[in-house]
Amino acid sequence: MDVAGLVERARGGDPRAVARLITLVENDAPQLREVAAALAPHTGRAAVIGLTGAPGVGKSTTVSALVTAYRRRGLRVGVLAVDPTSPFTGGALLGDRVRMQDHAGDREVYIRSMATRGHLGGLASAAPQAVRVLDAAGCDVVLVETVGVGQSEVEIAGQADTTVVLLAPGMGDSVQAAKAGVLEIGDVFVVNKADRDGADAVAREINQMLALGEARAAGEWRPVVVKAATARGEGVEEVVASLEKHRGWLEEAGALAVRRRERAAREVEAIALARVRARLAGTDGARLDALAEQVADGTLDPYTASDRLLG
Amino acid sequence: MDVAGLVERARGGDPRAVARLITLVENDAPQLREVAAALAPHTGRAAVIGLTGAPGVGKSTTVSALVTAYRRRGLRVGVLAVDPTSPFTGGALLGDRVRMQDHAGDREVYIRSMATRGHLGGLASAAPQAVRVLDAAGCDVVLVETVGVGQSEVEIAGQADTTVVLLAPGMGDSVQAAKAGVLEIGDVFVVNKADRDGADAVAREINQMLALGEARAAGEWRPVVVKAATARGEGVEEVVASLEKHRGWLEEAGALAVRRRERAAREVEAIALARVRARLAGTDGARLDALAEQVADGTLDPYTASDRLLG
């Protein structure tokens, strides 16, 4: 199947074509550029929502509940679960995804896991391409879920139109969440598992931290804090309402275009850096190894080594 | 103070000189190359130990207990806490470091926090330089503690001679830990807070996962799983013994030289990429913005944009 045909079939809603395109993107296939060029004119319609939070806050459950809510509205939904995998444990990690099986038979829902394995930056360029595939495939909403609260996860979740940060009581305090830099990227904070003790305290703490950082110009978005217990279906409609409110603000304030330009810039930059990195590992690999040996010996400093490598 | 003088004073054990050198490294100061060149001949002696684990597993407490154990052996210890900070919360995040105040008056202990803020990759080049400063300052052991279990944290902790992964019962199951890719990087796994229920189960699960991945050649290191409750001082000596055992293996098996060459290669590569990134944000910034606008509009795909950006 040629790329143009695949894109055509994906646009028509063929889930296998969508899956194959994402695989091409994920594997950095030779056809990648052709795929990207074919997708470009058909993108920009989907609302891209990033979700992040520490393991155990209920991200998969929340994503599944959001899918149900959007499906009830008749929308087509894509889910991209950015999920580090391990060669040791492979299949076991799919455990989480079991919760998504509620949507397994629904042809209007595309669910895809992507690995963050390999070098930093690899995913930073692959995830936005996968979002483009889902966007071109007519998804009204694309949910990008990242595992963990590391900086790369935060960056990926932050590359969305709207970013949701999930918290839960008893998962280490919210100061820990603040450490990962999620306060700055959250448009909507969901305090999940709100049926447990301590949810009010978490919500209060986040509100206080947001107030501390409050120096917003008129018309700026003020992050919303919502309590929910998505495993019981509680608070899901409030979360969706907050997401829609943010969407409205994005469009009215002209912020959507700005965010998307910034996202495109990060994407182009990530691709350029990945290419430089590939060159360093490839044709320049032997030279890098020789320089590294001198650095390890203490006979060369790493900056001079980097000069020699680039120059 | 000139750089050569600072390095001389740092080698003599002056904590202010050590602090100033790390600040130069962290701020990407103009003297950075001169600092790196002056340090290079004096490095390679310290045992570099990386520690990572999810928030709440007791990393700071464990690091503090390890410092005490190494000090009891008469060793000079450096601690580099790689700690994302937030402009919103700033000072509050120092809470963690309070536990380190046991060592505040000890001139043979250097403790330093570094921020992961800013672009990915920035820290990947700054942290190894800070380790070099501590190494040149005569530290026998350098403990590099990272917050969070994201990929960047895992990469930083993995750039050590010996990598310790901390886990604790009730912090989300160990499958979650596996997701972050820590199984592959851990030389020693510490199941902390072992006085709590579930510690045996976590230890068992990790051992099982390690066994699943078991296809080690003769002479390869088999990761060790140790239970501890470092806040009570329990198991600390066992952890140190495991670290020393790994150190012995590294030296006997010739693995230390291999690891250090690889680390140097990653370091040189990170510096080279940071330089390319700086160029893209700097002199090439306006061009990137113009290309990003076309990508956001769908009139250009990001790969072609990246081609045009790079040249």
Interface residues (C-beta under 8 A of the other chain):
Chain A: L32 R33 A36 A37 L39 A40 P41 H42 T43 G44 A54 P55 G56 D83 P84 T85 S86 P87 F88 T89 A92 L93 G95 T116 R117 L120 G121 A124 P128 Q129 V147 G148 V149 G150 Q151 S152 E153 V154 E155 M171 G172 V175 Q176 A178 K179 A180 G181 L183 E184 M209 L210 L212 G213 A257 R260 R261 E262 R263 A264 A265 E267 V268 E269 I271 A272 L273 R275 V276 R277 L280 A281 L288 D289 L291 A292 E293 V295 A296 D297 G298 T299 L300 D301 P302 Y303 T304 A305 S306 L309 L310
Chain B: L32 R33 A36 A37 L39 A40 P41 H42 T43 G44 A54 P55 G56 D83 P84 T85 S86 P87 F88 T89 A92 L93 G95 T116 R117 L120 G121 A124 P128 Q129 V147 G148 V149 G150 Q151 S152 E153 V154 E155 M171 G172 V175 Q176 A177 A178 K179 A180 G181 L183 E184 M209 L210 L212 G213 A257 R260 R261 E262 R263 A264 A265 E267 V268 E269 I271 A272 L273 R275 V276 R277 L280 A281 L288 D289 L291 A292 E293 V295 A296 D297 G298 T299 L300 D301 P302 Y303 T304 A305 S306 L309 L310
